[in-house]
Amino acid sequence: MAEKTDSMLAVVRIRGTIKMSGENKDNLRMMRLSAANHCTLLPNNRESKGMLKKAVSFVSWGEISPKTLEKLVEKRGRLAGDRKLDSKQVKETCQKISKDGNLKNVDIKRIFRLSPPRKGLKSIRRHFPKGDLGYRGDKINELIERMI
């Protein structure tokens, strides 16, 4: 895999829409996080960080590793029509994502539907490390693997 994967941010929505302002709902919609336990990949740039700063009370994010990216695309990546990817498509997709740094030129859906994490969450109201919200750094890989 290419070395550009560390510039990708994996964003996981932790909380639902109860007591959420319209501005935050629009912000999460722009990131394509329509429901709890959904994950998306964003480029690590100023615009993405601004959106994450506004949504800090509803999401958790960090840099995704190449190993976790491949596992995420293999298990939860879907093509149009909700079709699974075969092993050849998984490798090609991961290489494109690593090279380009975004999901725009890839044939898969931009959202990954995950299950709730095994062994649960610490707290959906407190920030990392005491809870599960906010920036996690490399620890996002552990959360995603528990949710795949």
C-alpha positions as CSV (number, residue, x, y, z in Angstrom):
1,M,0.0,0.0,0.0
2,A,1.0,3.6,-0.5
3,E,2.2,5.8,2.3
4,K,-0.7,8.4,1.9
5,T,-3.2,6.4,4.0
6,D,-2.1,8.2,7.2
7,S,-3.6,11.3,5.7
8,M,-7.0,9.7,5.7
9,L,-9.3,10.2,8.7
10,A,-11.8,7.6,9.7
11,V,-14.9,9.2,11.2
12,V,-17.4,7.1,13.2
13,R,-20.7,8.6,14.3
14,I,-21.3,7.6,18.0
15,R,-24.5,9.5,19.0
16,G,-28.0,9.9,17.5
17,T,-30.0,13.0,16.7
18,I,-31.8,13.7,20.0
19,K,-31.2,17.3,21.2
20,M,-29.1,18.1,18.1
21,S,-29.2,21.5,16.4
22,G,-30.0,21.9,12.8
23,E,-26.5,23.1,12.1
24,N,-25.0,19.9,13.5
25,K,-27.4,17.8,11.5
26,D,-26.4,19.6,8.3
27,N,-22.7,19.2,9.2
28,L,-23.1,15.4,9.7
29,R,-25.1,15.2,6.5
30,M,-22.2,16.8,4.6
31,M,-19.9,14.2,6.1
32,R,-22.5,11.5,5.0
33,L,-23.0,10.3,8.6
34,S,-26.7,9.8,8.6
35,A,-27.0,7.3,11.5
36,A,-25.1,6.1,14.6
37,N,-22.5,3.4,13.9
38,H,-21.8,4.7,10.4
39,C,-18.2,5.3,9.3
40,T,-16.8,7.4,6.5
41,L,-13.3,8.4,5.3
42,L,-12.3,12.0,4.9
43,P,-9.1,13.6,3.7
44,N,-6.9,15.1,6.5
45,N,-7.3,18.8,5.5
46,R,-8.4,22.1,6.9
47,E,-12.0,21.8,5.7
48,S,-12.5,18.3,7.2
49,K,-11.0,19.4,10.5
50,G,-13.4,22.3,10.6
51,M,-16.4,20.0,10.2
52,L,-15.1,17.6,12.8
53,K,-14.5,20.5,15.3
54,K,-18.2,21.4,15.0
55,A,-19.3,17.7,15.3
56,V,-17.0,16.8,18.2
57,S,-19.9,16.0,20.5
58,F,-21.3,13.4,18.1
59,V,-18.4,11.6,16.4
60,S,-15.1,10.0,17.0
61,W,-12.2,10.1,14.5
62,G,-8.5,9.4,13.9
63,E,-6.0,8.3,11.3
64,I,-6.8,4.9,9.8
65,S,-4.1,2.3,9.2
66,P,-3.7,0.5,5.9
67,K,-4.5,-2.9,7.6
68,T,-7.7,-1.6,9.1
69,L,-8.6,0.2,5.8
70,E,-8.3,-3.1,3.9
71,K,-10.4,-5.0,6.5
72,L,-13.1,-2.3,6.5
73,V,-13.4,-2.3,2.7
74,E,-13.4,-6.1,2.5
75,K,-16.0,-6.7,5.2
76,R,-18.2,-3.5,5.0
77,G,-17.5,-2.0,1.6
78,R,-20.4,-2.1,-0.9
79,L,-20.9,-1.5,-4.6
80,A,-24.0,0.1,-6.1
81,G,-26.9,-2.3,-5.7
82,D,-25.6,-3.3,-2.2
83,R,-23.2,-5.9,-3.8
84,K,-20.1,-7.1,-2.0
85,L,-16.6,-6.7,-3.4
86,D,-14.4,-9.6,-4.4
87,S,-10.8,-9.9,-3.3
88,K,-9.4,-8.3,-6.5
89,Q,-11.8,-5.3,-6.2
90,V,-10.8,-4.9,-2.5
91,K,-7.1,-4.6,-3.3
92,E,-7.7,-2.2,-6.2
93,T,-10.0,0.0,-4.1
94,C,-7.5,0.2,-1.2
95,Q,-4.8,1.2,-3.6
96,K,-6.9,3.9,-5.2
97,I,-7.9,5.2,-1.7
98,S,-4.3,5.2,-0.6
99,K,-3.0,6.9,-3.7
100,D,-5.7,9.6,-4.1
101,G,-6.4,10.2,-0.4
102,N,-10.2,10.3,-0.9
103,L,-13.2,8.2,-2.0
104,K,-14.3,10.3,-5.0
105,N,-12.6,8.1,-7.7
106,V,-13.7,4.8,-6.2
107,D,-16.7,2.7,-7.2
108,I,-17.8,1.8,-3.7
109,K,-20.3,3.6,-1.5
110,R,-18.8,6.3,0.6
111,I,-20.4,5.1,3.8
112,F,-19.6,2.0,5.8
113,R,-22.4,0.6,8.0
114,L,-20.9,-0.9,11.1
115,S,-22.4,-2.8,14.0
116,P,-22.2,-1.6,17.6
117,P,-18.8,-2.2,19.1
118,R,-18.1,-5.5,20.9
119,K,-17.7,-5.0,24.6
120,G,-19.6,-1.7,24.2
121,L,-18.6,2.0,24.5
122,K,-17.2,3.7,27.6
123,S,-19.4,6.8,27.5
124,I,-21.2,8.6,24.6
125,R,-21.1,11.9,26.5
126,R,-17.5,12.2,27.5
127,H,-14.4,12.8,25.3
128,F,-11.6,10.4,24.7
129,P,-9.8,8.9,26.7
130,K,-12.5,8.9,29.5
131,G,-15.3,8.4,26.9
132,D,-15.6,7.7,23.2
133,L,-16.1,11.1,21.5
134,G,-13.6,13.3,19.8
135,Y,-10.1,12.7,18.4
136,R,-8.6,9.3,19.1
137,G,-5.5,9.2,16.9
138,D,-4.4,5.7,16.1
139,K,-6.9,4.2,18.7
140,I,-9.7,4.6,16.1
141,N,-8.3,1.4,14.5
142,E,-9.2,-0.5,17.6
143,L,-12.7,0.9,17.7
144,I,-13.3,0.1,14.0
145,E,-12.1,-3.4,14.4
146,R,-14.5,-3.9,17.3
147,M,-17.3,-2.6,15.1
148,I,-16.5,-4.6,11.9
